Amino acid sequence: MTVTERHALEALRDPVLNNAADGHVGDDYESDGYGEMVLDGTEALDVSHAGGEFQELTRGLLGDFWNSTSEEARGKRPDYRTFRDRSTKQTAAFSVQMGAMAEAYMMWSFKHSRTGGKGFFDSDERRTREEQTRSCDGVDTKLLTVLVLDVFRAEKTSVTVGPTDCYLTSALVRHGLIPCSPITPKAAVTVHALHLYHTARQRCPHLSIQGYVKSLCDMHGVPFHNHRSRQFSIALDVYLQVLAFVSNLVHHALQRDQPDWRLKHSCPPCTYKLQDEPEMRFAMLFAQDGNDSLKRVATRILDGDIDHVAASPTSERTFHHEQYLTHEFVDKFASERQRGHSIVDEVRDGDGNLCAERWKNMKDNATQKMWNVFDESGVFIAVCRHGFCLLIGTESKYALAVTSKLLDAFGSDLGGGYDIGCRFKTTLASSELGERARALNYTSLVNAFHGHAHNRLCQLDNLTTYVEGLGLEDLEGCERAFSKSNALASSIRYASIFHRRQAIACYFEHNDEMEVYANLAKFLLNNYKQALDTLSNGRATLDRLMDELGVSDPATFKLWLDEERVYLKSLVREPPEETLQMEYWQRLVNLAASRQDLETILSTWTVVTAQNVAPAWKDSSATRKRETTRRHAQENYKKDLKAVQELEGRLGVTRRWVPEDEEWQAAARLVANRKYQRALDNVERLVVSRIFELSKMNQSGTGYKLRKHIGKALQTRSVAIRAALTQYNTAAKALGRRTLEFDEVVEYAFLSDFDLLRDTRQDISTRPWASPAARLAINTYFKLCRAEEEVIRLNVEIRRVVTYLVDEDRYLRACEALYQDDNPILAYQISRYRTICSRFTPLHLRSLEKISRLSGFSGTLTPGVSVSCGLGDSAGVPQRVCMDAVPSSPPVAADDGEDDANEDADEDHASTLEERYEALQNILSVTTDT
């Protein structure tokens, strides 16, 4: 607001100043002060039928303010800049000043810690203008008036700009305010308001900026305007960038700024290795999977896609986070032969993989067109077995890139869980990464939940129960992470690329620090209890089953499992000879049917008498139809005869089979067996769908409408299962196989129960491993083996956590002491970094104490010695790092000042309108008084 406009508003409130400012007014108002009388309510405004009095009164009362704003509106030059241009300039201007703002933030944070945590309006930061003016006398200090937005208050106030402030933005940050504009800020948001939103959103991802700003406006008692959300969004981006800048300074001081340092030290139980540890098959276990809930709708323009313009300030290259994989890294694995890794690509053709058909996504053209509206179809993450997020990919097709990155960081003996790990094993072996993965002994595994939906032969090799060294780990960490992160979907679906990835990265970072790390010791406690309970209950059950089966050596169960594997491998494909025989039998049946049809047509005579004689034109039409039918029958017979002759040549048949031949009857039994297997496949498909729907119905986050929909689907599924059972039992009776009841089938929880019904060449019911008791004994035995491995792994991880807690606290306190005298501001930031993790130390110690009191605990809580003592390691010796001065760039060139000033004026235009509307509202209110 200009000085003239400010005087005009003051004149509006004071009649004396009003007369002095205007000099004279119209004759109708000058003598009796009619305008002031209208304002104070003593007189009513006379409004005629022609109208116009209200406009004239407003022009007369506002005077110069009306004229100045009207001229400003008429004389404003058109602005041809796009939103992208504004964002580019704004981002560049803030980037230049980021170092100074980070330094000012550290100074404010250090000072704020000593004031008891008071807010901006409660502290000495905000004083009256007169006090600030007196304090500026004789000092090269200026005053800056800004609109300050806090949690419970918002008003215009003045802040001091000292001689040491490089920029106006750094001056505001020094007072705990984050500016909304880089050059001439007119509005600012307090750090407390930004910190509150940032923290609340991590706990409740549904919370949007607009919802939060509307809540602030409600508490301030003012109406909401859209430009407030835009200002808050800019301030939030600046705030997060300042925090990232300060975090980099702290990591540099701690000597933890090496490439991939966070990834290599992300999980203490997995990465903090100690001396004299027992050998384990898997040095680290992790899970990787994709999720399409966090997809983003593409923003398009007429001449292309706006999200893929290289100069976009919201492109992927402007957002850097250590957890995100870059496109440059991923593109190395996107050759013509291996075009990324996705579920659709992996199961496009089976390549001999028995699970391919079970995981084929049926996408019609309509579904493919629907997915085209999304620029990024989801995320692909990798999490360790404890839940720490290791890597984030931009799309759900980069398993090869994730695996390569983890091999670079952690080396050999890794175990990676993936819902299609059996197929990914083949892809990995055939890729350029295959040789390196084999050299580093990488193992591709299948998650526990998804593993039960795989083929039984696949389960014998990849199911978590049968994999040696895996323990009780289910490798379902990604599913648990996605069940919480899906809440982000609604707030980032239409966000820019930058803000979408910023929200995802901030969420997982907060989740690692405040959720996963906080529950780390509790995770170890619960797993230890589970392992001990499995050992206690499983041993009694296994002893009873071994007595029933007459088994004395538990090693017999391994032999039974190997025998089952050999048997199932023999059933992978039908013998080619049998396939040709079934085809030949079917062609013979078709030939006999076509011969019968032809003989029937040829032997049919039409008798014409005087009673049934028809007109000539009708008789000729019937004759043509009969001739056509005869011709078709002859063609079908010749076609079937040719097919039979061709198969006879391939099979070497010298005499055509007839129903009395033994070969005919054997082939008929094979065809009946095929019908039996197909009926069994149909029952299996329906039951598996029922199992998945039941699990989804009880899943957290499933809404009421979806549960009702699933409930109706289950009712329909039950009817379909009964119909499929009828077909199956009919085929089973024809073969003399046992039939199934509905109550029995719906209790099947594993696909292996179906696989054992498939053999029709031999009866496997007599095999020792095929009985229900034997299968229960096999699973119980291997669960006991995995529980024993889990105890060994937990003993190692518990000692790693104890050692890490001791070493990390000692190292951070030593680093803080190094900088305490010369750089107390940096020392305070190190102290805050230490506090983030140390706040959970009492929780960890209580859980560790509970573990030590367990009756079956076989580990130790004595701290060990870390194998890593290098720079930045918790067990290392801290060294003082030369901290260069925070780089400060020269002010922005004067050529850009006009554009930025105009941009700031545009942002402040809405605030000016608010004041104008308020003055007009006062006039409107008095004119309606009666």
Protein Blocks (a to p, Z undefined) as FASTA:
>chain_A
ZZklmmmmmmmmmmklmmmmnopacfklmmnommmmmmnopaccdddfkgomlmmmmmmm
nmmmmmmmmmmmmmpccdfbdfklmmmmmmmmmmmmmmmmmmmmmmmmmmmmmnoopafk
lmmkbccfklmmmmmgopacdddddddddfkbccdddddddfklmbfklmmmmnopacfb
fklccbdcdfklmmmmmmmmmmmmmbcfklmmmmmmmmnopacdfklmmmmmmmmmmmmm
mmmmmmmmmmmmnopabghklmmmmpmklmmccehiacdfblbdcdddddfklgccdddd
fkbcfklcfklckbmklpccfkbccfklmmmmmcfklgcjafklmmmpgnlpaklmmmcc
cddfklmmmmmmpmbgcdcddddfkopafbdcfbdcllmmmmmmmmmmnopaiacddfkl
mmmmmmmmmmmklmmmmmnopacdddfklmmmpcfklmmmmgmklmghkljaeolmmmmm
mmmmmmmmmmmmmmcfklmmmmmmmmmmmmmmmmmmmmmmmmmmmmmmmmmmmmmmmmmm
mmmmmmmnopabfklmmmmmmmmmmmmmmmmpccfklmmmmmmmmmmmmmmmmmmmmmmm
mmpccdddfklpccfklmmmmmmmmmmmmmmmmmmmmmmmmmmmmmmmmnopabdcdfkb
mklmmmmmmmmmmmmmmmmmmmmmmmmmmmmmmmmmmpghiafklmmmmmmmmmmmmmmm
mmmmmmmmmmmmmnopacddfklmmmpcbfklmmmmmpmkbcfklpmklpmklmmmmmmm
mmmmmmmmmmmmmmmmmmmmmmmmmmmmmmmmmmmmmmmmmmmmlmmmmmmmmmmmmmmm
mmmmmmmmmmmmpmklcbdfbdcddfbfcehiaklccdddddddddddddddfklmmmmm
mmmmmmmmmmmmmmmmmmmmmmmmmmmpZZ
